[in-house]
Amino acid sequence: MLKKFTLKNYKNFKDEISIDFEDTAGYQFSTDCITDETISKMLIYGRNATGKTNLGKAFVDICTAIFGGRPYVDTGVFLNADSIDQMAIFSYEFRFEDNELVYRYARFSNQELKDEELRINGKVIFCCDFENNKFDFKNLEYINAETASIDRYLQSIDMGDLGLQEPKLPFLRWLISNVALSNDSVLIKLANYVRRMLMITAGNAILRMPRRTNDSFYELLEGSNRLKDLEDFLNEMGIECKLVLQKLPDGQRELYFGHEKLVPFYETASSGTLALVDLYRRLIPKSWAPSFIYLDEFDAFYHYEMAEKVVNFFKRRYPKCQIIMTSHNTNLMTNRLMRPDCLFILSKAGTLTALCNATERELREGHNLEKMYISGEFDKYE
């Protein structure tokens, strides 16, 4: 699992910001937010423009570092505009059974690495300083990767200097792709975790999905019990409906609400219903279980009761998955759903503070956290 994440000089985060998932306060309620003494369900509040979306992009940056493809990277400003530093720093600390792994790297931009370093159980496995062409691979035998052809890797770096699209290939990516690692290798466990990290952002784009996206989704719904599964999911969230999928004379498929007369689904469904279906489409049918999900503004189109249902659904469906949700919905700020060490405030200054650390009071199960928040109890940390 991810133990700790640290970020500096990325977008609006000029100063260092860290999330320590092992920093729990020992509460004996809402224990389904904790897995193996690590926070697995977290809710982040923050005023507009505090960087909740940017924080999610930073979390999944490791996906592009290890696997390339850059599925989440945007083309906007990368470094903090008020900083004189020329690089953004990302640090990920993981725990896989008895192994502690730290992967740290710095970027000049979303295209160019400055350096990277991997530590396992406190030992530096490798470090690469691309800016100064200094490399240290002396501890590869610690992970049974001493047979790695370092010369081939360094040649790829030299080729990058000639102006190819990937100027600095991360060594960790190259190592995972080019060395025969055992199935119980900590690097394989890292790759499996990172491969299953997701970021899902709610927005107006979900309301009008391209036809080709619908077609692939409809094909999926034709699978065994998938349509019934979607219908049950919507009913569980409070949307009482019957779904019908039909094949039209031109060969295309169409989804309907089942009434005496069929009603086209996407033309008539509410924004909240469409948001639920988009969440289902992007997550539920996957053949693998996610390891980490960043749900940004997940309840932007939901009634507060539906938002609670979604949170409870994720806690039941993915008990071991680390899920971070961002919201403005203070109805979710309740001990019966979360707990003070899993509820965080992201400030305009780029600090992230758990509610249990944002007041001098000892927060207990009986406290009305929403009322305290609205009354200004935590204003100092916003």
C-alpha positions in Angstrom: 0.0 0.0 0.0 1.0 3.6 -0.4 2.3 4.8 3.0 3.2 8.4 2.3 3.2 10.8 -0.6 5.2 14.0 -0.7 5.1 16.8 -3.4 6.8 20.1 -3.9 6.8 22.9 -6.5 4.1 21.4 -8.6 1.4 23.7 -10.0 -0.1 25.6 -7.0 1.9 23.6 -4.5 5.0 25.7 -4.0 6.0 24.4 -0.6 6.2 20.7 0.4 3.0 18.9 1.1 2.8 15.4 2.5 0.1 12.9 3.2 1.0 10.2 5.7 -1.5 7.4 5.4 -0.2 5.7 8.5 -0.8 8.7 10.7 -4.0 7.5 12.3 -5.5 8.6 15.6 -6.8 5.3 16.9 -10.6 6.0 16.7 -12.8 2.9 17.4 -15.6 4.0 15.0 -15.8 4.0 11.2 -13.0 1.5 11.2 -13.8 0.5 7.6 -11.8 3.6 6.6 -8.6 1.9 7.9 -6.9 -1.1 6.3 -3.9 -2.7 7.9 -3.4 0.3 10.2 -3.3 2.6 7.1 -5.9 5.1 5.9 -7.7 3.6 3.0 -10.7 5.9 2.7 -10.0 9.7 2.8 -12.2 12.7 2.1 -10.6 16.1 1.3 -12.4 19.4 1.6 -11.1 22.7 0.2 -12.3 25.9 -1.2 -12.3 26.5 -4.9 -8.9 26.8 -6.5 -7.0 25.2 -3.6 -5.6 22.5 -5.9 -7.7 19.4 -5.2 -7.6 18.4 -8.8 -3.9 19.2 -9.1 -3.2 17.0 -6.1 -4.9 14.1 -7.8 -2.8 14.6 -11.0 0.3 14.6 -8.8 -0.7 11.3 -7.2 -1.0 9.5 -10.5 2.1 11.1 -12.0 4.0 7.9 -11.0 1.8 6.0 -13.5 3.4 8.0 -16.4 6.9 7.7 -14.8 6.7 3.9 -14.7 4.6 3.1 -17.7 4.7 6.1 -20.0 1.7 7.0 -22.1 0.9 10.0 -19.8 -2.8 9.3 -19.5 -3.4 12.0 -16.9 -0.9 14.7 -17.8 -2.3 18.0 -19.0 -0.6 20.6 -21.1 -1.0 23.4 -18.5 1.6 25.0 -16.3 3.7 22.4 -14.6 5.9 24.2 -12.1 4.7 26.6 -9.5 4.6 30.1 -11.0 5.9 31.8 -7.8 8.8 29.6 -7.2 12.4 30.1 -8.4 13.0 26.3 -8.3 13.2 24.7 -11.7 11.9 21.3 -10.8 9.0 19.6 -9.1 9.7 16.8 -6.7 7.6 13.6 -6.2 8.2 11.0 -3.5 6.2 7.8 -3.0 6.7 5.5 0.0 5.1 2.1 -0.2 4.8 -0.9 2.1 4.6 -4.4 0.5 4.5 -7.0 3.2 7.9 -6.7 4.9 9.4 -4.4 2.4 9.5 -0.6 2.5 10.1 1.0 -0.9 10.7 4.7 -1.6 10.6 6.0 -5.2 11.6 9.7 -5.6 12.1 11.7 -8.7 12.2 15.3 -9.9 10.9 16.7 -13.1 11.8 19.9 -15.0 8.5 19.5 -16.9 5.9 16.8 -17.6 8.3 15.6 -20.3 11.8 15.8 -18.8 13.2 14.1 -15.7 16.0 15.7 -13.6 16.7 12.7 -11.4 15.3 9.6 -9.8 16.2 7.3 -6.9 14.9 4.0 -5.6 15.4 2.9 -2.0 14.3 -0.5 -0.6 14.4 -1.1 3.2 16.7 2.0 3.5 19.2 0.8 0.9 19.7 2.9 -2.2 19.2 0.5 -5.2 20.0 3.1 -7.8 20.1 6.8 -8.4 20.2 8.7 -11.7 21.2 12.3 -12.1 20.2 13.0 -15.7 21.1 16.7 -15.5 24.7 15.9 -14.7 24.9 12.5 -16.3 25.8 10.7 -13.0 24.5 7.2 -12.4 24.9 4.7 -9.6 23.6 1.2 -10.1 25.8 -0.6 -7.6 23.0 -2.3 -5.5 20.9 -3.9 -8.2 21.8 -7.3 -6.8 19.7 -6.5 -3.8 16.6 -7.0 -6.0 18.2 -9.7 -8.1 18.6 -7.4 -11.1 22.4 -7.5 -11.4 22.1 -9.0 -14.8 20.5 -5.8 -16.2 22.4 -4.5 -19.2 23.3 -1.0 -17.9 25.2 -0.3 -21.1 22.0 -0.7 -23.2 20.1 1.6 -20.8 22.8 4.3 -21.0 22.7 4.0 -24.8 19.0 4.8 -24.7 19.8 7.9 -22.6 22.4 9.0 -25.2 19.8 8.5 -27.9 17.4 10.7 -26.0 20.0 13.4 -26.0 19.9 13.4 -29.8 16.3 14.7 -29.6 14.0 11.7 -29.5 10.5 12.2 -28.1 11.4 10.6 -24.7 14.6 12.4 -23.8 15.2 10.8 -20.4 13.8 7.3 -20.0 13.2 6.6 -16.3 15.5 3.7 -15.2 12.8 2.2 -13.1 10.5 1.9 -16.2 13.4 0.4 -18.2 14.2 -2.0 -15.3 10.7 -3.4 -15.0 10.3 -3.8 -18.7 13.7 -5.3 -19.5 14.7 -7.5 -16.6 13.2 -10.9 -15.8 12.1 -10.3 -12.2 10.6 -13.1 -10.1 6.9 -13.0 -9.4 7.5 -12.1 -5.7 9.9 -9.3 -6.6 9.0 -6.1 -4.8 9.3 -4.2 -8.1 6.6 -6.5 -9.6 4.4 -5.7 -6.6 5.1 -2.0 -7.1 4.3 -2.2 -10.8 1.0 -4.1 -10.1 0.0 -1.4 -7.6 0.8 1.5 -9.9 -0.8 -0.1 -12.9 -4.1 -0.1 -11.0 -4.0 3.5 -9.8 -6.9 5.6 -11.2 -8.0 9.2 -11.2 -11.6 10.0 -12.0 -12.9 13.5 -12.3 -16.5 14.5 -12.5 -17.4 17.2 -14.9 -19.7 18.4 -17.7 -17.9 16.1 -20.1 -19.6 13.1 -18.6 -23.0 14.4 -19.7 -22.3 14.0 -23.4 -20.1 11.0 -24.1 -19.0 10.4 -27.6 -21.0 7.8 -29.6 -18.0 5.5 -29.9 -17.7 5.4 -26.1 -21.3 4.5 -25.7 -21.0 1.7 -28.3 -18.1 0.1 -26.4 -20.1 0.5 -23.2 -23.2 -1.1 -24.8 -21.1 -4.1 -25.9 -19.9 -4.5 -22.4 -23.5 -4.4 -21.1 -24.4 -7.3 -23.4 -22.1 -9.5 -21.3 -23.4 -11.9 -18.7 -25.7 -10.0 -16.2 -23.9 -6.7 -16.9 -27.1 -4.8 -17.6 -28.7 -6.2 -14.5 -25.6 -5.3 -12.5 -25.8 -1.6 -13.7 -29.5 -1.6 -13.0 -28.9 -2.9 -9.5 -26.2 -0.3 -8.9 -28.5 2.5 -9.9 -31.3 1.2 -7.7 -28.9 0.8 -4.8 -27.9 4.5 -5.2 -31.6 5.5 -5.1 -32.4 5.7 -8.8 -35.4 3.3 -9.2 -35.4 2.2 -12.8 -35.6 -0.7 -15.2 -33.0 -0.7 -18.1 -33.4 -2.1 -21.6 -30.7 -2.5 -24.2 -31.8 -2.9 -27.7 -30.1 -3.4 -31.1 -31.4 -1.1 -33.7 -32.0 -2.0 -37.4 -28.8 -0.2 -38.4 -26.8 -2.5 -36.1 -26.2 0.1 -33.4 -27.3 -0.4 -29.8 -29.3 2.0 -27.6 -30.0 2.1 -23.9 -33.5 2.9 -22.6 -35.5 3.3 -19.5 -38.0 0.5 -19.4 -41.6 1.9 -19.3 -44.7 1.0 -21.3 -42.9 3.0 -24.0 -39.2 2.9 -24.1 -37.5 6.2 -23.1 -34.0 6.9 -24.5 -31.6 6.8 -21.5 -28.9 9.4 -22.4 -31.3 12.0 -23.7 -33.5 12.0 -20.6 -31.4 10.8 -17.6 -30.6 13.4 -15.0 -27.0 14.7 -14.6 -26.7 12.8 -11.3 -27.8 9.5 -13.0 -25.4 10.1 -15.9 -22.6 10.8 -13.4 -23.4 7.4 -11.7 -23.4 5.6 -15.0 -20.1 7.2 -16.0 -18.6 6.2 -12.6 -19.8 2.6 -13.2 -18.5 2.6 -16.8 -15.1 3.7 -15.8 -14.6 1.6 -12.8 -17.0 -1.2 -11.9 -16.7 -3.5 -15.0 -12.9 -3.8 -14.9 -11.6 -7.3 -14.6 -9.0 -6.2 -12.0 -9.5 -4.5 -8.6 -8.1 -0.9 -8.4 -5.3 -0.3 -5.8 -5.8 3.5 -5.6 -8.6 5.8 -6.7 -8.6 9.6 -6.6 -12.3 10.6 -7.0 -12.2 14.3 -7.7 -15.5 16.2 -7.0 -17.1 12.7 -7.1 -20.5 14.0 -5.8 -20.7 17.1 -8.0 -24.1 16.0 -9.4 -25.4 14.0 -6.4 -28.0 14.7 -3.7 -26.4 14.4 -0.3 -28.1 11.1 0.4 -26.8 9.7 -2.8 -23.3 10.9 -2.1 -23.4 9.0 1.2 -24.6 5.9 -0.6 -21.7 6.1 -3.1 -19.2 6.4 -0.2 -20.7 3.4 1.6 -20.7 1.5 -1.7 -17.0 2.1 -2.3 -16.2 1.1 1.3 -18.0 -2.2 0.8 -16.9 -2.9 -2.8 -13.3 -2.0 -2.4 -12.4 -2.5 1.3 -8.6 -2.7 0.7 -8.4 0.0 -2.1 -7.0 3.3 -1.0 -9.6 5.9 -2.1 -9.3 9.6 -1.8 -12.4 11.6 -2.5 -12.7 15.4 -2.8 -15.9 17.2 -2.1 -17.6 20.5 -1.0 -20.5 18.5 0.6 -20.4 19.1 4.3 -23.1 16.5 4.9 -20.4 13.9 4.4 -18.4 15.4 7.3 -19.8 13.0 9.8 -18.3 10.4 12.1 -20.9 7.8 11.1 -19.4 7.8 7.6 -15.8 8.8 8.1 -13.7 9.8 11.1 -11.6 12.9 12.0 -8.2 11.4 11.0 -9.6 10.6 7.5 -11.3 14.0 6.9 -8.8 16.6 5.6 -8.9 20.3 4.8 -6.7 21.5 1.9 -5.9 25.2 2.4 -5.2 27.9 -0.1 -1.6 27.9 1.2 -1.2 24.3 0.1 -1.3 22.7 3.5 -3.3 19.5 4.2 -4.6 19.0 7.8 -6.7 16.2 9.3 -9.7 17.5 11.3 -8.3 15.8 14.4 -5.2 18.1 14.1 -7.1 21.2 13.2 -8.5 21.9 16.6 -7.4 21.9 20.2 -10.4 19.9 21.1 -10.2 16.1 21.4 -12.7 15.1 18.7 -14.9 12.2 19.7 -17.6 10.2 18.0 -20.4 12.3 19.4 -19.1 15.6 17.9 -21.0 17.2 15.0 -18.1 17.8 12.7 -20.2 19.5 10.0 -21.6 22.0 12.6 -18.1 22.6 13.9 -16.8 23.2 10.3 -19.6 25.6 9.4 -19.2 27.5 12.7 -15.6 28.2 11.8 -13.8 25.7 14.2 -11.3 24.8 11.5 -11.0 28.2 9.7 -7.4 28.6 10.6 -6.5 25.6 8.3 -8.5 26.7 5.3 
